[in-house]
């Protein structure tokens, strides 16, 4: 995933702002006005200043990856299985730890980067069920898990189409479902996740900003529309408490009520 394609406007010095009678408004003035507009019910527009961009980069790199994660990442990139970014992986680890997740389903094994992050957050007896269509990717993931020293009984690696595998898994038996597969199938994955999750469990969907396209109303390609519509549907679904985290390429988290 490419999490570097941010659109930034750098503010330096004083700039005029039309219509406010303040020819020397500063960035702080603009931010205060945005706060007032937000409080009055108008949509708040946040300007990406140079310092805000620096803060975003700092947060993205806040939890570094060690050699085993970097090796798995390099394997994934060689195989064309784009791994989650470090900030997304760290968020998944926190989710797994917060939920004390002993049963996790992952759609999209790749070379095992996200699986390593998840297993590091799960209790010692937790089991990760991970699904991918590529046996080659899964061989690489197994090697990554073995290098981490993870007992083989803690991972259940299934090769196959997710929409054929998921219906065979038990209702309400999982603490966390992580989705990073075929974007066209995300709505179907989300419905399966809703069935699989226990109350208080969560689904986490990666790439929900889709290279900054989801936030751009002019972007109307099929994948962007699918992800945009799904995000709004989950946001408005009374079965879930939902948020969209601006980590990596966007991580939507929905907790089942």
N, C-alpha and C positions, 0 to 999 in steps of 0.2 A: 504494500500500500504506500501511496505517496502522501505524506502528511506535511509536506513543505510548501504546498501551493497555496499559501495564504495571500489575500489581497490586503496590503497595508498602505495606509496613508500616514506619512511621517509629518508631524507637526513641529516646526521649529520657529521660535520667535513669536511675534504678535501678528495676527492676521485679521483683516476686516471681515465682518459677517453682516451681510445685507439684511435690512429689515429689522435690526435690533437697536440701531442707534449707538452701537459700541464699536467705533473704528479700530480699537486696539484690544479686542477680546483675546484672552489667552486660552490655552487648552483647558485650564482649570475652570475658567468661566463657562466654556462650552459644556464641560462635564456637569457643572452645577445646573445649567439650563436643561440638560438632558434628564437629570434627576427630577427637576420640577415638572417637566413634560410627562415623565413616567408616573409621577404622583398624581397628576391631573387626569390620568387615564389615556394619554396619547402614547403612541408607540415610541419606545426609546431606541435610538440609533446610536450604537457605540462606535466611536472612531478608533481604528487600530493605529495608535501612535507608536513611535519608535520604542518607547519604554514598555508599552503593553506587549508589543511583539517580542521584546527581549524577555519579558515575564513568561510569555507563552512558551518560548524555546526553553527557558529554564525549567518550567514544569514538565515539558515533554522529556527532558533529559534527567529529571530529578532522581529517578531510580535507575541506576546503570545496570547493564547486563554483564554477567560474568562470562568466563570462557566457555562454559558448557552451552549457555544460551547463544553466545556468538557463533559457536560451531554449528549449532542447529540452524541458526539463521542463515549461515553461509550455505549449508546443505540445501535449505529451502530455496534460496535464490538460484543455486545451480540447477535445481529441478524445475524451476519456474513456478514454485508454490510460494507465492508472496506471503511472508509471515506477518503477523500483527506487529505493530510498532511496540517499542519498549514501554511507552506510557500506557498503551492498551493492555499489554501483558500484565503490568503492575496493577492496573485496575481490576483485571480478572482475578489476580491473586487475592486482592483485598476482598472482592465479592465472595470468593470461595471461603476465605477465612471468616468473614462476617457471618456467613450462613452456616459455618461449621459443616460444610458440604461433604457428606460421605458418599453421595451418589450424584455424579455429574455426567451429562451427555454433551458431547462436542460434535458439531456437524462441520467437517472440514479439518482433517488431521494435519495436513501439510507435512512438514518435516519435524513436527513436534514442539515448535516454539511455544505456542499457546498452551499445549498440554503440559509442558514443564512449568510454566507460570501457574497454571491451575493446580497441579499436584503439589507445588510448594505452598499453596494456601490451604489445601485440604488437610484434614486430620490424617494421622498415620495409617488409619484403617480405611481411608476413603478410596473409592474405585472410580476411575475415569473410563467411561465408554466413549470411544471416539470412532467416527464413521468417515470414510473417504472412498471415492471411486478408484483411486490409484494405489495399487499394491506397492509400487515403487516408492511413493511418498511414505507409505506406512512402514516399509522396511527401514527407511531413514529415520522415521519417528521412533521406532523400536530401538534403533541404535542410540538415539539421543536419550531415551528413557534408561537404557542399560548403562550408559556413561554416567548418568545421574545417580545410579545405584538404586533405582526404583524396583522393588520386587515385581516379578511378572504378574502376580495375582492382583496387583493394584491397577492394571490396565486391561481393558477389553477392547481390542482393536478389530473393527469389523470393516471388511471391504465390501462395498456395495453402494447402491443408490439410497440416499438418506430417506427418501419418501417410500421406499420399500422396507427399510429396516425399522424406522420409527414406529409404525403401527404395531410392531411385534413387541414393543417395550411396554411395561406396565403403567397403568394410569396412576397418577399421584405418587409415584415412587421416587421422584428425583428432586434434588434441592436446587440444581442449577442446570440450565440448558444454554449452551454457547453456540451461536449461529455464525458461521463464516464459510458458507458454501455458495452454491449457484444463486446469484442475486435474483434471477427470475422466479426462483422457488421460495424466496423468503416468506411471502404470505402463508404458504402451505406449511413451512417450517414453524412459523409462529403459532399456527393453530395446533400443530402437533405438540409444541412446547406447552401450550396452555393445558393440554390434556395430561401431559407427563408430570407437570410440576405439582408438588404438594402446596398447600396453603402456606404462604410466607416464603415460598421458593421464588426464584427469579430467572428470567431469560435475559441474555445479553447478546445483542446483535451488532456485529462489527460492520464497518463501512457505511454507516447510516448517514454520513454527510457526502459520501461518494465523490471524493476529489473536489470538494467545494461546489458540486453541481446542484445538490439538493436545495441549498439556500438561494440559488439563482432562479427566479421565476421564469427566466427566458430559456432555461434548460428543460427541454421537453422530450428527450429521448426515452425509450421504453424503460431502461434500467433506472434512470433517475426518477421517472414518474412512479415506478413501482415502489421504490424505497421511500420516496416522499409521502405517497399515499399510505403506505404501511405505517410509517412513523406517526402520522396524524391519527390513523385508526387506532393504534395502540394507546396513544395519548388520551383519546376520548373513550376508550374501552373501560367500562366500570369494573371489569374483573381485575384490573391492574392499577398499580401506582407506578407512573412512568416518568422517566427523565431522559434527556439526551445529553450525554457527556461529551464535551469538545476535546476528547483525547484522540490522538492518532487521526484516523479517518472518520471519527464519530462512533461512539459506543452508546447505543440505546439500551437502557436497563428498565425492565418492567417487572415489578414484584406482584405476585399473585395474591389477591386479597383472601 
